Amino acid sequence: MAELLPLDPDQLLTTTRSVRKRLDLDKPVPLEVIREALEVALQAPTGSNSQGWHWIVLTDPEKKKAVADYYAKSFSAYRAAGRKEYDDPDRNATQSRVQSSADYLADHLAEVPVLVIGAIHAPGGELPAGNQAGFWGSLLPAAWSLQLALRARGLGSAWTTLHLPYEKEVAELLGIPPNIRQGVLFPVAYYTGETFKPAPRQPLDEVLHIDGW
């Protein structure tokens, strides 16, 4: 069993960050550690206790490269659209750093030791009409739990969805059935340094509404 970091619950929740530039591309990640983290993730809630999730773990260099190529194509279009500018210069500076790290990940995704795709069963392969919160709410809590479990074991990850414009192509590449829909992609690796800290956020009172809007 992997050794856990000495983090209390609040530390774990507030210092689990998206890791991109600091992913260690050279240190192997044991599959057993990924399995341990996924066992934790499977304790997350699902609607009607359906547990319709599936996890595709990629370690094969050729398959990682193929997925990374689709990701890069999607990222190019995303990058060309530009990023939103804010009135707050500090927030713009933060977004610039995020953009730089996103550029790095797009360039190096294939080199990350492990890629994990979180997916979920969709009857007939079709996404539900209207508000899909109930559908994705049966996958995304487990995906966040996976990130937390990885962090507790000294592993970094980054929540990404940019490969999804090529979901069908990735499904064909990996043999994913048509009734399984992908929801998230995690690059997973050990990380360098240990300086993770809570990120700047809007003041709570700007987004808090009590007894109505």
C-alpha positions as CSV (number, residue, x, y, z in Angstrom):
1,M,0.0,0.0,0.0
2,A,1.3,3.4,-0.9
3,E,2.4,5.7,1.9
4,L,-0.1,8.6,2.5
5,L,1.0,12.2,2.9
6,P,0.3,13.7,6.4
7,L,-2.5,16.0,5.2
8,D,-5.6,16.8,7.2
9,P,-8.9,16.8,5.3
10,D,-8.9,20.6,4.8
11,Q,-5.3,20.6,3.6
12,L,-6.0,17.8,1.1
13,L,-9.1,19.6,-0.3
14,T,-7.4,23.0,-0.6
15,T,-4.0,21.9,-1.9
16,T,-5.1,19.4,-4.6
17,R,-4.3,21.6,-7.6
18,S,-4.1,20.9,-11.3
19,V,-0.5,19.8,-11.9
20,R,1.0,20.3,-15.4
21,K,4.5,21.7,-15.6
22,R,5.5,19.9,-12.4
23,L,4.5,16.5,-13.5
24,D,7.6,14.2,-13.3
25,L,7.7,12.7,-16.8
26,D,10.6,10.3,-16.0
27,K,9.5,8.6,-12.8
28,P,7.4,5.5,-13.4
29,V,4.0,5.3,-11.7
30,P,3.1,1.8,-10.4
31,L,-0.3,0.5,-11.6
32,E,-1.0,-0.7,-8.1
33,V,-1.0,2.9,-6.8
34,I,-3.5,3.9,-9.5
35,R,-5.6,0.9,-8.4
36,E,-5.5,2.0,-4.8
37,A,-6.7,5.5,-5.7
38,L,-9.5,4.2,-7.9
39,E,-10.7,1.9,-5.0
40,V,-11.1,5.1,-3.0
41,A,-12.8,6.9,-5.9
42,L,-15.4,4.1,-6.2
43,Q,-16.7,5.1,-2.8
44,A,-18.2,8.3,-4.3
45,P,-21.9,8.6,-4.6
46,T,-23.9,7.9,-7.7
47,G,-27.6,8.4,-8.6
48,S,-29.7,5.5,-7.5
49,N,-26.4,3.8,-6.5
50,S,-26.0,3.0,-10.2
51,Q,-22.2,2.8,-10.2
52,G,-22.2,3.1,-14.0
53,W,-18.6,4.4,-14.2
54,H,-15.7,3.0,-16.1
55,W,-12.0,3.9,-15.9
56,I,-9.6,3.5,-18.8
57,V,-6.0,3.5,-17.6
58,L,-3.4,4.1,-20.4
59,T,0.3,3.3,-20.0
60,D,1.0,2.1,-23.5
61,P,3.2,4.7,-25.3
62,E,1.5,4.4,-28.6
63,K,-2.0,4.7,-27.3
64,K,-1.0,7.7,-25.1
65,K,0.6,9.4,-28.1
66,A,-2.6,8.8,-30.2
67,V,-4.8,10.3,-27.4
68,A,-2.3,13.2,-27.0
69,D,-2.5,14.0,-30.7
70,Y,-6.3,14.4,-30.5
71,Y,-5.9,16.5,-27.4
72,A,-3.3,18.7,-29.1
73,K,-5.7,19.3,-32.1
74,S,-8.5,20.3,-29.8
75,F,-6.1,22.4,-27.7
76,S,-5.0,24.3,-30.8
77,A,-8.5,25.4,-31.5
78,Y,-9.1,26.3,-27.8
79,R,-5.8,28.3,-27.7
80,A,-6.7,30.2,-30.9
81,A,-9.9,31.4,-29.4
82,G,-7.9,33.4,-26.8
83,R,-8.6,33.7,-23.1
84,K,-10.9,35.9,-21.2
85,E,-9.5,39.1,-19.7
86,Y,-10.6,40.3,-16.3
87,D,-10.7,43.8,-14.6
88,D,-8.5,42.4,-11.8
89,P,-4.8,42.4,-12.9
90,D,-3.9,39.8,-10.3
91,R,-6.5,37.4,-11.8
92,N,-5.1,38.1,-15.3
93,A,-1.6,37.3,-14.1
94,T,-2.9,34.0,-12.6
95,Q,-4.7,33.2,-15.9
96,S,-1.4,33.8,-17.8
97,R,0.3,31.3,-15.6
98,V,-2.5,28.8,-16.1
99,Q,-2.3,29.3,-19.9
100,S,1.5,28.7,-19.8
101,S,1.1,25.5,-17.9
102,A,-1.7,24.4,-20.3
103,D,0.6,25.0,-23.2
104,Y,3.2,22.8,-21.6
105,L,0.7,20.0,-20.9
106,A,-0.5,20.0,-24.5
107,D,3.1,19.6,-25.7
108,H,4.0,16.9,-23.2
109,L,0.8,14.9,-22.6
110,A,2.1,11.8,-24.4
111,E,5.1,11.7,-22.1
112,V,3.1,11.6,-18.9
113,P,3.4,8.1,-17.3
114,V,-0.3,7.4,-17.0
115,L,-3.5,8.8,-18.5
116,V,-6.8,8.0,-16.9
117,I,-10.1,8.5,-18.7
118,G,-13.3,8.5,-16.5
119,A,-16.4,7.4,-18.4
120,I,-20.0,6.4,-17.6
121,H,-22.6,4.1,-19.0
122,A,-25.2,6.0,-21.1
123,P,-28.2,3.8,-22.3
124,G,-28.1,3.7,-26.1
125,G,-25.0,5.9,-26.0
126,E,-27.1,9.1,-26.0
127,L,-26.7,11.8,-23.4
128,P,-29.9,12.9,-21.6
129,A,-31.8,15.9,-22.9
130,G,-32.0,19.1,-20.8
131,N,-30.1,19.5,-17.6
132,Q,-27.5,16.7,-17.4
133,A,-26.5,17.3,-13.8
134,G,-28.0,14.0,-12.6
135,F,-26.1,12.1,-15.3
136,W,-22.7,13.6,-14.8
137,G,-23.3,13.7,-11.1
138,S,-22.8,10.0,-11.1
139,L,-19.3,10.3,-12.5
140,L,-17.7,13.6,-11.6
141,P,-17.7,13.2,-7.7
142,A,-15.7,10.0,-8.2
143,A,-13.3,11.8,-10.6
144,W,-12.7,14.4,-7.9
145,S,-12.2,11.7,-5.3
146,L,-9.7,10.1,-7.6
147,Q,-7.7,13.4,-7.8
148,L,-7.8,13.6,-4.0
149,A,-6.7,10.0,-3.5
150,L,-3.8,10.5,-6.0
151,R,-2.7,13.7,-4.2
152,A,-2.7,11.8,-0.9
153,R,-0.3,9.3,-2.4
154,G,2.1,12.0,-3.7
155,L,0.8,12.0,-7.3
156,G,-0.3,15.0,-9.3
157,S,-3.1,15.2,-11.9
158,A,-4.9,17.8,-14.0
159,W,-8.6,17.8,-14.8
160,T,-8.9,18.0,-18.6
161,T,-11.8,17.6,-21.1
162,L,-10.2,18.9,-24.2
163,H,-10.0,15.6,-25.9
164,L,-13.8,15.3,-25.9
165,P,-14.3,16.9,-29.3
166,Y,-12.7,13.7,-30.6
167,E,-14.5,11.4,-28.2
168,K,-15.6,9.1,-30.9
169,E,-12.2,8.8,-32.4
170,V,-10.7,8.1,-28.9
171,A,-13.4,5.5,-28.2
172,E,-12.6,3.7,-31.5
173,L,-8.9,3.8,-30.7
174,L,-9.4,2.3,-27.3
175,G,-12.3,0.0,-28.1
176,I,-14.7,1.8,-25.8
177,P,-18.3,0.7,-26.5
178,P,-20.8,3.2,-28.0
179,N,-22.9,3.2,-24.8
180,I,-19.9,4.4,-22.7
181,R,-19.5,8.2,-22.7
182,Q,-16.2,9.9,-21.6
183,G,-16.3,12.7,-19.1
184,V,-12.8,13.5,-18.0
185,L,-9.1,12.8,-18.8
186,F,-6.4,12.9,-16.1
187,P,-2.7,12.9,-16.8
188,V,-1.1,11.3,-13.7
189,A,2.5,11.4,-12.5
190,Y,4.6,12.0,-9.5
191,Y,5.4,15.7,-9.1
192,T,8.4,17.8,-8.3
193,G,8.5,20.1,-5.3
194,E,6.0,20.4,-2.4
195,T,4.7,23.9,-2.4
196,F,1.0,23.4,-3.2
197,K,-1.3,25.9,-1.4
198,P,-4.8,27.2,-1.6
199,A,-5.4,29.3,-4.8
200,P,-6.9,32.8,-4.9
201,R,-10.6,32.7,-5.2
202,Q,-13.5,35.2,-5.3
203,P,-14.6,36.3,-1.9
204,L,-17.3,34.0,-0.6
205,D,-19.8,36.9,-0.1
206,E,-19.7,37.6,-3.9
207,V,-21.1,34.2,-4.7
208,L,-23.1,33.3,-1.6
209,H,-26.9,33.5,-1.6
210,I,-29.0,32.7,1.5
211,D,-32.7,32.0,1.2
212,G,-32.7,33.0,-2.5
213,W,-30.7,35.1,-5.0
